[in-house]
Amino acid sequence: MKVGFIGLGIMGRPMAKNLLKKKDQTGSELLVSDLNKEAVADLVASGAREATYAEIGAECSVIITMVPSGAIVQEILFGPDGVASTIRKGAMVCDMSSVTPVESRQCYERLKELGVGFVDAPVSGGEPGAINGNLAIMCGGDEKDFDVMKPWFDILGTSAVFLGPSGSGSTAKLANQMIVNNTIAVISEALVFVMKAGVDPEKVYLAIHCGLAGSAVLDAKAPMIFERNFKPGGPIRINHKDIKNCVATAHALDVPIPYTAQLYEILQTLKIHGHMDDDHGGIVQYFEKLADVEVKSGPGRGQFRKK
């Protein structure tokens, strides 16, 4: 059996490597493709084989895409010499990218006409989750297709949940992004507040993280903020795109999302100031600019501390 994996970015590369590590378990050969030839060479050195989209379509029974946007997914699948130009009836395509529910349903319908299954299965967990194989996977489509993909989901993550019809996984991922990014924004605002007040923000974190204010997001991002470590595990540019999709989808559904709409403007401001390649923990920089203070551990420098 042959499996295709298209998209070897921050998330896709470690995900594909985890499939390679378990190839004896699945009995499958891995074919890979990406515009980044260094990433392709890395996977080839680990045991994969490079292939074009058309070759992956012709040879693979299961094809996974993990790319930055729905438009790129559509081009990979349905563009000239794309996967769909050669794909075989009965094959399975699984898109693990973060896209809109509408884009997922479009892929589902077009592939269904070719006799090909499609599951939208975006993930949460960032680069650490991709490396450690403990991603949360949110799935939409036909349940029988989810069952086909389950052995690969079990390699890539610790939780794969079937949610319902095509687009359900992408809807869940948008909700996930609303919660995660709004939480980071509130954490950032609070840390800037305590820094300006002259209290060590790291000590505040230690005081509150086991209480009701504690969360996985707080534990993941607060230490990065204290260390000024904005190396992307989940870059702002991807979250900017996802939050834009949240706003557009909510507007199409006539659902007001005032917090997330404001969050989009925060991310837009960070885009203007050149922070798109920072980790989304870098959202703190927006609030730091407003308050003219930088969050860091150690003696506070806020206005309430006596000189």
Rosetta blueprint (number, residue, H / E / L):
1 M L
2 K E
3 V E
4 G E
5 F E
6 I E
7 G L
8 L L
9 G L
10 I L
11 M L
12 G H
13 R H
14 P H
15 M H
16 A H
17 K H
18 N H
19 L H
20 L H
21 K H
22 K L
23 K H
24 D H
25 Q H
26 T H
27 G L
28 S L
29 E E
30 L E
31 L E
32 V E
33 S E
34 D L
35 L L
36 N L
37 K H
38 E H
39 A H
40 V H
41 A H
42 D H
43 L H
44 V H
45 A H
46 S L
47 G L
48 A L
49 R E
50 E E
51 A L
52 T L
53 Y H
54 A H
55 E H
56 I H
57 G H
58 A H
59 E H
60 C L
61 S L
62 V E
63 I E
64 I E
65 T E
66 M L
67 V L
68 P L
69 S L
70 G H
71 A H
72 I H
73 V H
74 Q H
75 E H
76 I H
77 L H
78 F H
79 G L
80 P L
81 D L
82 G L
83 V H
84 A H
85 S H
86 T L
87 I L
88 R L
89 K L
90 G L
91 A L
92 M E
93 V E
94 C E
95 D E
96 M L
97 S L
98 S L
99 V L
100 T L
101 P H
102 V H
103 E H
104 S H
105 R H
106 Q H
107 C H
108 Y H
109 E H
110 R H
111 L H
112 K H
113 E L
114 L L
115 G L
116 V L
117 G E
118 F E
119 V E
120 D E
121 A L
122 P L
123 V E
124 S E
125 G L
126 G H
127 E H
128 P H
129 G H
130 A H
131 I H
132 N H
133 G L
134 N L
135 L E
136 A E
137 I E
138 M E
139 C E
140 G E
141 G L
142 D L
143 E H
144 K H
145 D H
146 F H
147 D H
148 V H
149 M H
150 K H
151 P H
152 W H
153 F H
154 D H
155 I H
156 L H
157 G E
158 T E
159 S E
160 A E
161 V E
162 F E
163 L E
164 G E
165 P L
166 S L
167 G L
168 S H
169 G H
170 S H
171 T H
172 A H
173 K H
174 L H
175 A H
176 N H
177 Q H
178 M H
179 I H
180 V H
181 N H
182 N H
183 T H
184 I H
185 A H
186 V H
187 I H
188 S H
189 E H
190 A H
191 L H
192 V H
193 F H
194 V H
195 M H
196 K H
197 A L
198 G L
199 V L
200 D L
201 P H
202 E H
203 K H
204 V H
205 Y H
206 L H
207 A H
208 I H
209 H L
210 C L
211 G L
212 L L
213 A L
214 G L
215 S L
216 A H
217 V H
218 L H
219 D H
220 A H
221 K H
222 A H
223 P H
224 M H
225 I H
226 F H
227 E L
228 R L
229 N L
230 F L
231 K L
232 P L
233 G L
234 G L
235 P E
236 I H
237 R H
238 I H
239 N H
240 H H
241 K H
242 D H
243 I H
244 K H
245 N H
246 C H
247 V H
248 A H
249 T H
250 A H
251 H H
252 A H
253 L L
254 D L
255 V L
256 P L
257 I L
258 P H
259 Y H
260 T H
261 A H
262 Q H
263 L H
264 Y H
265 E H
266 I H
267 L H
268 Q H
269 T H
270 L H
271 K H
272 I H
273 H L
274 G L
275 H L
276 M L
277 D L
278 D L
279 D E
280 H H
281 G H
282 G H
283 I H
284 V H
285 Q H
286 Y H
287 F H
288 E H
289 K H
290 L H
291 A H
292 D L
293 V L
294 E L
295 V L
296 K L
297 S L
298 G L
299 P L
300 G L
301 R L
302 G L
303 Q L
304 F L
305 R L
306 K L
307 K L
